[in-house]
């Protein structure tokens, strides 16, 4: 039902340590937990992993969080390149290995330059970027660092993505920071992947 492979990489700012909220044993789950897990398996995610492991402790919250994430990941008006780049920026900001390992390859597959993703991983200025990617990353960095965006950045993002796109970009950043925080607290391990892990904090 779930991938519970452990990881020795640092999650957030903590040292490698025991996973606090792993997948519950099948015979310990109640009906609501089993239903929530099955909905994930039947949906576009095709499994129970990542933030949904700790969220199984609150199945109704899991279902609501999953719906928000499903829209932002699969149905947003933003292009996949922009969604994946913004997700990488959020994962990088909070040092979450799980989301980085999942979304860094997806960003490259969607068309973001591999060199830009690697620069972002190392904490450098991501380049080369397309013009809309540059706008999205500037927006993401301002929101993540200052909890808002300046007027020039707002105007550039608005012109590029429109009101709906800017709302969804801002919400996507908040969503992935939220689930990354949860996994950092729960010490949810990253799944084995092809992306190089994020370096330990501080750089």
C-alpha positions as CSV (number, residue, x, y, z in Angstrom):
1,X,0.0,0.0,0.0
2,X,2.8,2.4,0.8
3,X,6.5,2.9,0.2
4,X,8.1,3.0,3.6
5,X,11.7,2.8,2.5
6,X,14.0,4.6,5.0
7,X,16.4,7.3,4.1
8,X,19.7,8.4,5.5
9,X,19.4,12.0,4.1
10,X,18.7,14.9,6.3
11,X,15.1,16.0,6.4
12,X,14.6,19.7,7.1
13,X,17.2,20.8,9.6
14,X,17.2,17.5,11.6
15,X,19.7,14.8,11.6
16,X,18.9,11.4,10.0
17,X,16.6,9.8,12.6
18,X,13.8,7.3,13.1
19,X,10.6,8.0,11.2
20,X,8.1,9.3,13.8
21,X,4.8,8.6,11.9
22,X,5.2,5.7,9.5
23,X,2.5,3.9,7.7
24,X,0.2,2.4,10.3
25,X,-0.1,-1.4,10.4
26,X,-3.1,-2.5,8.3
27,X,-4.8,-4.2,11.2
28,X,-4.5,-1.1,13.3
29,X,-6.3,1.3,10.9
30,X,-10.0,2.1,11.4
31,X,-12.6,2.3,8.7
32,X,-12.0,6.0,8.0
33,X,-8.2,5.5,7.7
34,X,-8.7,2.6,5.3
35,X,-11.1,4.6,3.2
36,X,-8.8,7.5,3.0
37,X,-5.9,5.3,2.0
38,X,-7.9,3.6,-0.7
39,X,-9.0,6.9,-2.1
40,X,-5.3,7.8,-2.6
41,X,-4.6,4.5,-4.2
42,X,-7.5,4.9,-6.6
43,X,-6.7,8.5,-7.4
44,X,-4.0,10.1,-9.5
45,X,-1.3,9.5,-6.8
46,X,-1.8,5.7,-7.0
47,X,-0.5,5.1,-3.5
48,X,0.0,6.3,0.1
49,X,3.3,8.0,0.6
50,X,4.9,11.3,1.6
51,X,2.7,13.6,3.7
52,X,-0.2,11.2,3.6
53,X,1.6,8.8,5.9
54,X,1.5,11.2,8.9
55,X,-1.9,12.6,7.7
56,X,-3.5,9.1,8.1
57,X,-3.7,10.0,11.8
58,X,-6.4,12.5,10.8
59,X,-8.2,10.9,7.8
60,X,-10.7,13.7,7.3
61,X,-7.9,16.2,7.2
62,X,-6.0,13.9,4.8
63,X,-8.9,13.9,2.4
64,X,-9.2,17.7,2.4
65,X,-5.5,18.3,2.0
66,X,-5.4,15.7,-0.8
67,X,-8.1,17.4,-2.7
68,X,-6.3,20.8,-2.5
69,X,-3.0,19.2,-3.6
70,X,-4.7,17.2,-6.4
71,X,-6.0,20.4,-7.9
72,X,-2.7,22.3,-7.6
73,X,-0.6,19.5,-9.0
74,X,-2.9,18.2,-11.8
75,X,-5.5,20.8,-12.6
76,X,-4.0,24.3,-12.0
77,X,-4.1,26.8,-14.8
78,X,-0.3,27.1,-14.4
79,X,1.8,25.2,-16.8
80,X,3.6,22.1,-15.4
81,X,7.0,23.8,-15.8
82,X,5.8,26.6,-13.5
83,X,4.1,24.3,-11.0
84,X,7.2,22.0,-10.7
85,X,9.7,24.9,-10.4
86,X,7.7,26.5,-7.7
87,X,7.3,23.2,-5.9
88,X,11.1,22.8,-6.0
89,X,11.6,26.3,-4.6
90,X,9.3,25.5,-1.7
91,X,11.0,22.2,-1.0
92,X,14.4,23.8,-1.2
93,X,13.3,26.6,1.2
94,X,12.3,24.2,4.0
95,X,14.9,21.5,3.2
96,X,12.4,18.7,2.5
97,X,14.0,15.8,0.7
98,X,10.8,14.0,-0.1
99,X,9.3,16.8,-2.2
100,X,12.7,17.6,-3.7
101,X,13.4,14.0,-4.8
102,X,9.9,13.8,-6.3
103,X,9.6,17.2,-8.1
104,X,13.2,18.0,-9.2
105,X,13.0,15.3,-11.9
106,X,9.5,16.3,-12.8
107,X,10.6,19.9,-13.3
108,X,13.3,18.8,-15.8
109,X,10.8,16.5,-17.5
110,X,8.4,19.5,-17.8
111,X,11.1,21.6,-19.5
112,X,13.0,23.4,-16.8
113,X,16.7,23.4,-17.6
114,X,18.5,20.8,-15.5
115,X,21.3,23.3,-14.8
116,X,18.7,25.7,-13.3
117,X,17.3,22.9,-11.0
118,X,20.8,22.0,-9.9
119,X,21.7,25.6,-9.1
120,X,18.5,25.9,-7.1
121,X,19.5,22.7,-5.2
122,X,22.8,24.3,-4.3
123,X,21.3,27.6,-3.2
124,X,22.6,29.5,-6.2
125,X,20.6,31.7,-8.6
126,X,18.7,29.3,-10.9
127,X,19.7,29.7,-14.5
128,X,19.0,29.5,-17.4
129,X,15.3,30.1,-17.0
130,X,12.6,31.1,-19.5
131,X,11.0,34.5,-18.9
132,X,7.9,33.0,-17.2
133,X,10.0,30.7,-15.0
134,X,12.1,33.7,-13.9
135,X,8.9,35.6,-12.9
136,X,7.6,32.6,-11.0
137,X,10.8,32.0,-9.2
138,X,11.2,35.6,-8.2
139,X,7.6,35.5,-6.9
140,X,8.3,32.3,-5.0
141,X,11.5,33.5,-3.4
142,X,9.9,36.8,-2.2
143,X,6.9,35.0,-0.8
144,X,9.0,32.3,0.9
145,X,11.5,34.8,2.4
146,X,9.4,37.8,3.2
147,X,5.9,36.3,3.4
148,X,4.6,38.6,0.7
149,X,5.7,40.1,-2.6
150,X,6.7,43.6,-3.7
151,X,4.6,45.6,-6.1
152,X,7.0,45.2,-9.0
153,X,7.0,41.4,-8.6
154,X,3.3,41.4,-8.2
155,X,2.8,43.4,-11.4
156,X,5.1,41.1,-13.4
157,X,3.4,37.9,-12.1
158,X,0.0,39.4,-12.7
159,X,0.8,40.3,-16.3
160,X,2.3,36.8,-16.9
161,X,-0.2,34.5,-15.1
162,X,-3.3,36.6,-14.6
163,X,-5.2,36.8,-11.3
164,X,-6.2,33.1,-11.1
165,X,-2.6,32.1,-11.9
166,X,-1.1,34.3,-9.2
167,X,-3.6,33.0,-6.7
168,X,-2.8,29.4,-7.6
169,X,1.0,30.1,-7.6
170,X,0.8,31.6,-4.1
171,X,-1.4,28.8,-2.8
172,X,0.8,26.1,-4.4
173,X,3.8,27.5,-2.5
174,X,1.9,27.5,0.8
175,X,0.6,24.0,0.2
176,X,4.0,22.5,-0.4
177,X,5.6,24.4,2.5
178,X,2.8,23.0,4.7
179,X,3.2,19.4,3.7
180,X,7.0,19.7,3.8
181,X,6.8,21.0,7.4
182,X,4.6,18.1,8.3
183,X,7.1,15.6,6.8
184,X,10.0,17.4,8.5
185,X,8.3,17.1,11.8
186,X,7.3,13.4,11.2
187,X,10.7,12.7,9.7
188,X,9.0,11.1,6.7
189,X,11.8,9.7,4.5
190,X,12.4,10.5,0.9
191,X,11.6,7.8,-1.6
192,X,14.6,6.5,-3.6
193,X,15.0,8.8,-6.6
194,X,17.4,10.0,-9.2
195,X,17.8,13.6,-8.0
196,X,20.8,14.5,-5.8
197,X,19.6,15.2,-2.3
198,X,19.4,18.7,-0.9
199,X,22.5,19.7,1.1
200,X,22.2,19.9,4.8
201,X,21.4,23.2,6.4
202,X,23.0,25.6,6.8
203,X,24.7,25.8,3.5
